[in-house]
Amino acid sequence: MKMINKVRSYLLEEEFTVNIFKNKVNVINYTNIDHFDINKVVIRHDDGILKITGRNLVVSKLLIDEVLITGDIQNIELG
């Protein structure tokens, strides 16, 4: 049974994850996008919020459980 749970967890990737790249932030398993404009994005997850600030921020990819923010990212806060 443990093996099935491990495989399921790997395939479904249920944890909140933030991947930071040059001029990109990929967020997986978020709950809601609370705020979005060209200077700030606020993303809610089960344990709090993620604030991304910068200039010319754009949602480049938007799926039910994943979002990719691109632009001149200046600050990322996890709270």
N, CA, C and O atoms as a GROMACS GRO file, in nm:
protein
  316
    1MET      N    1   0.082  -0.120   0.000
    1MET     CA    2   0.000   0.000   0.000
    1MET      C    3   0.087   0.127   0.000
    1MET      O    4   0.052   0.225  -0.065
    2LYS      N    5   0.199   0.125   0.072
    2LYS     CA    6   0.287   0.241   0.075
    2LYS      C    7   0.344   0.271  -0.063
    2LYS      O    8   0.359   0.387  -0.100
    3MET      N    9   0.374   0.166  -0.138
    3MET     CA   10   0.429   0.184  -0.272
    3MET      C   11   0.327   0.254  -0.362
    3MET      O   12   0.364   0.342  -0.440
    4ILE      N   13   0.202   0.217  -0.352
    4ILE     CA   14   0.096   0.281  -0.432
    4ILE      C   15   0.084   0.428  -0.396
    4ILE      O   16   0.070   0.512  -0.485
    5ASN      N   17   0.089   0.460  -0.268
    5ASN     CA   18   0.081   0.600  -0.224
    5ASN      C   19   0.199   0.681  -0.274
    5ASN      O   20   0.183   0.798  -0.310
    6LYS      N   21   0.318   0.622  -0.276
    6LYS     CA   22   0.436   0.693  -0.326
    6LYS      C   23   0.425   0.720  -0.475
    6LYS      O   24   0.457   0.830  -0.521
    7VAL      N   25   0.379   0.621  -0.550
    7VAL     CA   26   0.363   0.639  -0.694
    7VAL      C   27   0.256   0.744  -0.721
    7VAL      O   28   0.274   0.830  -0.807
    8ARG      N   29   0.144   0.737  -0.649
    8ARG     CA   30   0.035   0.834  -0.665
    8ARG      C   31   0.083   0.975  -0.635
    8ARG      O   32   0.054   1.068  -0.709
    9SER      N   33   0.157   0.991  -0.525
    9SER     CA   34   0.210   1.121  -0.487
    9SER      C   35   0.306   1.175  -0.592
    9SER      O   36   0.304   1.294  -0.623
   10TYR      N   37   0.389   1.089  -0.647
   10TYR     CA   38   0.484   1.130  -0.750
   10TYR      C   39   0.411   1.174  -0.877
   10TYR      O   40   0.445   1.277  -0.936
   11LEU      N   41   0.312   1.098  -0.918
   11LEU     CA   42   0.240   1.128  -1.041
   11LEU      C   43   0.151   1.251  -1.028
   11LEU      O   44   0.142   1.330  -1.122
   12LEU      N   45   0.085   1.267  -0.915
   12LEU     CA   46  -0.009   1.378  -0.898
   12LEU      C   47   0.057   1.506  -0.849
   12LEU      O   48   0.002   1.615  -0.868
   13GLU      N   49   0.172   1.495  -0.786
   13GLU     CA   50   0.246   1.610  -0.736
   13GLU      C   51   0.152   1.706  -0.662
   13GLU      O   52   0.117   1.812  -0.713
   14GLU      N   53   0.111   1.668  -0.541
   14GLU     CA   54   0.012   1.740  -0.464
   14GLU      C   55   0.069   1.853  -0.379
   14GLU      O   56  -0.009   1.935  -0.329
   15GLU      N   57   0.200   1.862  -0.360
   15GLU     CA   58   0.259   1.965  -0.276
   15GLU      C   59   0.267   2.099  -0.348
   15GLU      O   60   0.285   2.104  -0.470
   16PHE      N   61   0.252   2.206  -0.272
   16PHE     CA   62   0.272   2.341  -0.324
   16PHE      C   63   0.420   2.357  -0.355
   16PHE      O   64   0.506   2.334  -0.270
   17THR      N   65   0.451   2.398  -0.478
   17THR     CA   66   0.590   2.408  -0.522
   17THR      C   67   0.610   2.539  -0.597
   17THR      O   68   0.526   2.580  -0.677
   18VAL      N   69   0.724   2.604  -0.569
   18VAL     CA   70   0.761   2.726  -0.640
   18VAL      C   71   0.899   2.702  -0.702
   18VAL      O   72   0.996   2.674  -0.632
   19ASN      N   73   0.905   2.715  -0.834
   19ASN     CA   74   1.032   2.703  -0.906
   19ASN      C   75   1.070   2.841  -0.958
   19ASN      O   76   0.991   2.906  -1.027
   20ILE      N   77   1.190   2.885  -0.925
   20ILE     CA   78   1.235   3.019  -0.963
   20ILE      C   79   1.344   3.007  -1.070
   20ILE      O   80   1.444   2.938  -1.050
   21PHE      N   81   1.322   3.074  -1.181
   21PHE     CA   82   1.416   3.077  -1.292
   21PHE      C   83   1.446   3.224  -1.323
   21PHE      O   84   1.386   3.314  -1.263
   22LYS      N   85   1.535   3.248  -1.415
   22LYS     CA   86   1.564   3.386  -1.456
   22LYS      C   87   1.440   3.444  -1.523
   22LYS      O   88   1.394   3.395  -1.626
   23ASN      N   89   1.387   3.550  -1.464
   23ASN     CA   90   1.269   3.621  -1.513
   23ASN      C   91   1.143   3.535  -1.521
   23ASN      O   92   1.052   3.567  -1.597
   24LYS      N   93   1.138   3.425  -1.445
   24LYS     CA   94   1.020   3.338  -1.444
   24LYS      C   95   0.998   3.279  -1.305
   24LYS      O   96   1.095   3.249  -1.235
   25VAL      N   97   0.873   3.264  -1.266
   25VAL     CA   98   0.837   3.192  -1.144
   25VAL      C   99   0.724   3.097  -1.181
   25VAL      O  100   0.619   3.139  -1.229
   26ASN      N  101   0.747   2.969  -1.157
   26ASN     CA  102   0.647   2.866  -1.185
   26ASN      C  103   0.590   2.819  -1.052
   26ASN      O  104   0.664   2.776  -0.964
   27VAL      N  105   0.458   2.826  -1.037
   27VAL     CA  106   0.391   2.788  -0.914
   27VAL      C  107   0.299   2.670  -0.943
   27VAL      O  108   0.217   2.675  -1.035
   28ILE      N  109   0.314   2.564  -0.865
   28ILE     CA  110   0.236   2.442  -0.884
   28ILE      C  111   0.153   2.416  -0.758
   28ILE      O  112   0.201   2.432  -0.646
   29ASN      N  113   0.029   2.377  -0.779
   29ASN     CA  114  -0.067   2.343  -0.672
   29ASN      C  115  -0.103   2.463  -0.585
   29ASN      O  116  -0.099   2.455  -0.462
   30TYR      N  117  -0.137   2.572  -0.649
   30TYR     CA  118  -0.187   2.690  -0.579
   30TYR      C  119  -0.338   2.676  -0.561
   30TYR      O  120  -0.402   2.593  -0.625
   31THR      N  121  -0.395   2.760  -0.475
   31THR     CA  122  -0.539   2.756  -0.449
   31THR      C  123  -0.612   2.862  -0.530
   31THR      O  124  -0.716   2.834  -0.590
   32ASN      N  125  -0.558   2.984  -0.532
   32ASN     CA  126  -0.627   3.095  -0.596
   32ASN      C  127  -0.527   3.206  -0.630
   32ASN      O  128  -0.424   3.220  -0.564
   33ILE      N  129  -0.558   3.282  -0.733
   33ILE     CA  130  -0.482   3.404  -0.763
   33ILE      C  131  -0.563   3.519  -0.707
   33ILE      O  132  -0.668   3.554  -0.761
   34ASP      N  133  -0.516   3.579  -0.597
   34ASP     CA  134  -0.590   3.685  -0.528
   34ASP      C  135  -0.577   3.820  -0.597
   34ASP      O  136  -0.672   3.898  -0.597
   35HIS      N  137  -0.461   3.848  -0.655
   35HIS     CA  138  -0.437   3.978  -0.716
   35HIS      C  139  -0.340   3.961  -0.832
   35HIS      O  140  -0.245   3.881  -0.825
   36PHE      N  141  -0.365   4.036  -0.939
   36PHE     CA  142  -0.271   4.034  -1.051
   36PHE      C  143  -0.275   4.167  -1.124
   36PHE      O  144  -0.381   4.212  -1.166
   37ASP      N  145  -0.159   4.229  -1.138
   37ASP     CA  146  -0.141   4.343  -1.228
   37ASP      C  147   0.003   4.339  -1.277
   37ASP      O  148   0.076   4.244  -1.247
   38ILE      N  149   0.046   4.438  -1.352
   38ILE     CA  150   0.180   4.432  -1.413
   38ILE      C  151   0.294   4.447  -1.313
   38ILE      O  152   0.410   4.424  -1.347
   39ASN      N  153   0.261   4.487  -1.188
   39ASN     CA  154   0.365   4.507  -1.087
   39ASN      C  155   0.360   4.410  -0.970
   39ASN      O  156   0.456   4.399  -0.895
   40LYS      N  157   0.248   4.338  -0.954
   40LYS     CA  158   0.235   4.250  -0.837
   40LYS      C  159   0.139   4.135  -0.867
   40LYS      O  160   0.034   4.153  -0.929
   41VAL      N  161   0.177   4.016  -0.820
   41VAL     CA  162   0.091   3.898  -0.827
   41VAL      C  163   0.085   3.838  -0.688
   41VAL      O  164   0.189   3.816  -0.625
   42VAL      N  165  -0.035   3.811  -0.639
   42VAL     CA  166  -0.054   3.746  -0.509
   42VAL      C  167  -0.126   3.614  -0.533
   42VAL      O  168  -0.238   3.610  -0.586
   43ILE      N  169  -0.060   3.505  -0.494
   43ILE     CA  170  -0.112   3.370  -0.516
   43ILE      C  171  -0.133   3.304  -0.380
   43ILE      O  172  -0.043   3.301  -0.297
   44ARG      N  173  -0.253   3.252  -0.360
   44ARG     CA  174  -0.287   3.185  -0.234
   44ARG      C  175  -0.261   3.035  -0.248
   44ARG      O  176  -0.287   2.976  -0.353
   45HIS      N  177  -0.209   2.975  -0.140
   45HIS     CA  178  -0.191   2.830  -0.132
   45HIS      C  179  -0.244   2.784   0.003
   45HIS      O  180  -0.284   2.868   0.084
   46ASP      N  181  -0.244   2.655   0.029
   46ASP     CA  182  -0.305   2.602   0.151
   46ASP      C  183  -0.245   2.658   0.279
   46ASP      O  184  -0.315   2.669   0.380
   47ASP      N  185  -0.117   2.694   0.278
   47ASP     CA  186  -0.050   2.740   0.400
   47ASP      C  187  -0.027   2.890   0.406
   47ASP      O  188   0.036   2.938   0.501
   48GLY      N  189  -0.076   2.966   0.309
   48GLY     CA  190  -0.053   3.111   0.312
   48GLY      C  191  -0.061   3.173   0.174
   48GLY      O  192  -0.141   3.133   0.090
   49ILE      N  193   0.026   3.273   0.154
   49ILE     CA  194   0.027   3.343   0.026
   49ILE      C  195   0.169   3.357  -0.027
   49ILE      O  196   0.266   3.349   0.047
   50LEU      N  197   0.178   3.378  -0.158
   50LEU     CA  198   0.303   3.404  -0.226
   50LEU      C  199   0.286   3.536  -0.298
   50LEU      O  200   0.194   3.553  -0.378
   51LYS      N  201   0.376   3.633  -0.271
   51LYS     CA  202   0.372   3.764  -0.337
   51LYS      C  203   0.491   3.777  -0.430
   51LYS      O  204   0.606   3.757  -0.389
   52ILE      N  205   0.462   3.809  -0.554
   52ILE     CA  206   0.566   3.832  -0.653
   52ILE      C  207   0.554   3.976  -0.699
   52ILE      O  208   0.448   4.018  -0.745
   53THR      N  209   0.662   4.053  -0.686
   53THR     CA  210   0.659   4.192  -0.730
   53THR      C  211   0.768   4.213  -0.834
   53THR      O  212   0.870   4.144  -0.835
   54GLY      N  213   0.744   4.310  -0.922
   54GLY     CA  214   0.839   4.341  -1.027
   54GLY      C  215   0.776   4.435  -1.128
   54GLY      O  216   0.687   4.513  -1.095
   55ARG      N  217   0.824   4.427  -1.251
   55ARG     CA  218   0.772   4.511  -1.359
   55ARG      C  219   0.736   4.424  -1.478
   55ARG      O  220   0.800   4.322  -1.505
   56ASN      N  221   0.633   4.466  -1.548
   56ASN     CA  222   0.588   4.397  -1.669
   56ASN      C  223   0.560   4.249  -1.645
   56ASN      O  224   0.596   4.164  -1.727
   57LEU      N  225   0.494   4.218  -1.533
   57LEU     CA  226   0.460   4.080  -1.501
   57LEU      C  227   0.345   4.032  -1.589
   57LEU      O  228   0.247   4.103  -1.610
   58VAL      N  229   0.360   3.910  -1.640
   58VAL     CA  230   0.262   3.852  -1.731
   58VAL      C  231   0.238   3.707  -1.690
   58VAL      O  232   0.332   3.636  -1.653
   59VAL      N  233   0.112   3.664  -1.697
   59VAL     CA  234   0.081   3.522  -1.679
   59VAL      C  235   0.105   3.455  -1.814
   59VAL      O  236   0.027   3.472  -1.907
   60SER      N  237   0.212   3.379  -1.824
   60SER     CA  238   0.248   3.314  -1.950
   60SER      C  239   0.184   3.177  -1.966
   60SER      O  240   0.166   3.129  -2.077
   61LYS      N  241   0.150   3.116  -1.853
   61LYS     CA  242   0.088   2.984  -1.855
   61LYS      C  243  -0.010   2.979  -1.739
   61LYS      O  244   0.025   3.013  -1.626
   62LEU      N  245  -0.132   2.937  -1.766
   62LEU     CA  246  -0.234   2.930  -1.661
   62LEU      C  247  -0.311   2.800  -1.677
   62LEU      O  248  -0.385   2.781  -1.773
   63LEU      N  249  -0.293   2.712  -1.580
   63LEU     CA  250  -0.365   2.586  -1.574
   63LEU      C  251  -0.441   2.580  -1.443
   63LEU      O  252  -0.424   2.668  -1.358
   64ILE      N  253  -0.524   2.480  -1.425
   64ILE     CA  254  -0.604   2.470  -1.304
   64ILE      C  255  -0.518   2.459  -1.177
   64ILE      O  256  -0.560   2.501  -1.070
   65ASP      N  257  -0.397   2.402  -1.189
   65ASP     CA  258  -0.311   2.385  -1.072
   65ASP      C  259  -0.170   2.439  -1.092
   65ASP      O  260  -0.081   2.412  -1.010
   66GLU      N  261  -0.148   2.513  -1.200
   66GLU     CA  262  -0.014   2.564  -1.228
   66GLU      C  263  -0.022   2.700  -1.296
   66GLU      O  264  -0.108   2.723  -1.382
   67VAL      N  265   0.069   2.790  -1.257
   67VAL     CA  266   0.076   2.922  -1.321
   67VAL      C  267   0.223   2.958  -1.340
   67VAL      O  268   0.307   2.932  -1.253
   68LEU      N  269   0.253   3.020  -1.454
   68LEU     CA  270   0.389   3.067  -1.483
   68LEU      C  271   0.384   3.218  -1.500
   68LEU      O  272   0.314   3.270  -1.587
   69ILE      N  273   0.458   3.287  -1.415
   69ILE     CA  274   0.467   3.434  -1.419
   69ILE      C  275   0.602   3.470  -1.480
   69ILE      O  276   0.706   3.421  -1.437
   70THR      N  277   0.600   3.557  -1.582
   70THR     CA  278   0.724   3.605  -1.642
   70THR      C  279   0.729   3.757  -1.634
   70THR      O  280   0.627   3.822  -1.618
   71GLY      N  281   0.849   3.811  -1.646
   71GLY     CA  282   0.870   3.956  -1.640
   71GLY      C  283   0.996   3.988  -1.564
   71GLY      O  284   1.078   3.900  -1.536
   72ASP      N  285   1.011   4.114  -1.529
   72ASP     CA  286   1.126   4.161  -1.451
   72ASP      C  287   1.093   4.141  -1.304
   72ASP      O  288   1.042   4.231  -1.238
   73ILE      N  289   1.122   4.022  -1.253
   73ILE     CA  290   1.087   3.986  -1.115
   73ILE      C  291   1.190   4.044  -1.021
   73ILE      O  292   1.310   4.020  -1.035
   74GLN      N  293   1.142   4.122  -0.923
   74GLN     CA  294   1.232   4.189  -0.829
   74GLN      C  295   1.227   4.129  -0.690
   74GLN      O  296   1.328   4.131  -0.619
   75ASN      N  297   1.111   4.074  -0.649
   75ASN     CA  298   1.100   4.022  -0.512
   75ASN      C  299   0.996   3.910  -0.508
   75ASN      O  300   0.894   3.914  -0.576
   76ILE      N  301   1.026   3.808  -0.426
   76ILE     CA  302   0.933   3.699  -0.402
   76ILE      C  303   0.922   3.680  -0.252
   76ILE      O  304   1.022   3.660  -0.184
   77GLU      N  305   0.799   3.687  -0.200
   77GLU     CA  306   0.775   3.669  -0.056
   77GLU      C  307   0.682   3.550  -0.035
   77GLU      O  308   0.579   3.538  -0.101
   78LEU      N  309   0.720   3.464   0.057
   78LEU     CA  310   0.637   3.350   0.093
   78LEU      C  311   0.588   3.370   0.234
   78LEU      O  312   0.668   3.384   0.327
   79GLY      N  313   0.459   3.371   0.251
   79GLY     CA  314   0.405   3.396   0.385
   79GLY      C  315   0.282   3.316   0.413
   79GLY      O  316   0.225   3.326   0.522
   0.00000   0.00000   0.00000
